[in-house]
């Protein structure tokens, strides 16, 4: 079965990141937060969901 080059690259980056942070999830999330601060234009800004109001009974 041929290997998918995209998956191969994703796994390679995952392993590299894991080595850099030593498996520490807090360090990983700090990297995400720092990236978001430095690149706000690349972050998704979801639209707020409308509030469903129930019918009020008298």
C-alpha positions as CSV (number, residue, x, y, z in Angstrom):
1,X,0.0,0.0,0.0
2,X,1.5,3.4,-1.0
3,X,2.0,5.9,1.8
4,X,0.3,9.2,1.6
5,X,2.9,12.0,1.4
6,X,0.7,14.5,3.2
7,X,0.1,12.1,6.1
8,X,3.9,11.4,6.2
9,X,4.6,15.1,6.5
10,X,2.0,15.6,9.2
11,X,3.4,12.7,11.2
12,X,6.9,14.0,10.7
13,X,6.0,17.5,12.0
14,X,4.1,15.9,14.9
15,X,7.1,14.0,16.0
16,X,9.4,17.0,15.6
17,X,7.0,19.2,17.7
18,X,6.8,16.4,20.3
19,X,10.6,16.3,20.6
20,X,10.8,20.1,20.9
21,X,8.3,20.4,23.7
22,X,9.1,17.1,25.4
23,X,5.5,15.9,25.4
24,X,4.4,18.9,27.6
25,X,0.9,19.9,26.5
26,X,1.1,23.3,28.3
27,X,4.2,24.2,26.2
28,X,2.3,23.1,23.1
29,X,-0.7,25.3,24.0
30,X,1.6,28.2,24.8
31,X,3.1,27.9,21.3
32,X,-0.4,28.0,19.9
33,X,-1.3,31.1,21.9
34,X,1.9,32.8,20.8
35,X,1.3,32.0,17.2
36,X,-2.2,33.4,17.5
37,X,-0.9,36.6,19.0
38,X,1.7,37.0,16.2
39,X,-0.7,36.1,13.4
40,X,-4.2,37.3,14.2
41,X,-5.1,37.5,10.5
42,X,-4.7,33.7,10.3
43,X,-7.0,32.9,13.1
44,X,-10.7,32.0,12.6
45,X,-13.2,34.4,14.1
46,X,-16.4,32.4,14.4
47,X,-19.6,34.3,14.2
48,X,-21.6,34.2,17.5
49,X,-24.6,31.9,17.5
50,X,-27.9,33.6,17.7
51,X,-29.7,33.2,21.1
52,X,-32.9,31.2,20.9
53,X,-35.4,32.8,23.0
54,X,-38.3,30.7,24.3
55,X,-41.8,32.0,24.3
56,X,-42.6,33.5,27.7
57,X,-45.9,32.5,29.2
58,X,-48.0,35.2,30.9
